[in-house]
Amino acid sequence: MLSERYYLIFMKQTERERVFLVKELPADINKYTPIPIGVGDFFESNSADALKIKQKGDKYYLIKKETNTTHKRMEHIIDIKQGEFNALAKCTVQFHRKNRYLYPYGNYVCEIDCYLDRLDGYVRVEVEFDNDKDMLDFTPPEWFGAEITEINHEIHENLGTVTFDQMKERYRQRGITLEKVL
């Protein structure tokens, strides 16, 4: 059995990612099974340090994120049970749902998030990297839209409470056109 200290170290990870809007979904996206995701925030959704719960398929987590830089965040992840998730969901200040597709692109996996409910039609993609060089050298495919890595966390503030039209206005104010992806 793993000691508690080892388990906590093992579950701590640094994310290196770039985030983009999606102009259009890849033609073969239906070959991939979407993973339903639900995210609840306990405080401000995208503050530098966030506490949240997440359902990813049939797995449930309590997540603490700490910001290092725009492209890197430290995540502390604790597995929880569905009953614990359901109880904690009642305490969140906001909640949103999306379907995630894990789509291969060369040596990378693109996490395509198709938002649901009030944000239906909003689609973005994240690509995670093993090192800084790969992250900086990455050339996005044609179906990617504008890169939003630098504004990702601020533009998604209170994501569980906004509509697609409100999100479109947030992007317009930053000089970025957001169109619904069907």
Secondary structure by P-SEA (a helix, b strand, c coil): cccaaaaaaaabbbbbbbbbbbcccccccccbbbbbbbbbbccccccccccbbbbcccccbbbbbbbccccbbbbbbbbbcaaaaaaaaaaccbbbbbbbbbccccccccbbbbbccccccbbbbbbbbccaaaaaaccccccccccccccccccccccccccaaaaaaaaaaacbbbbbcc
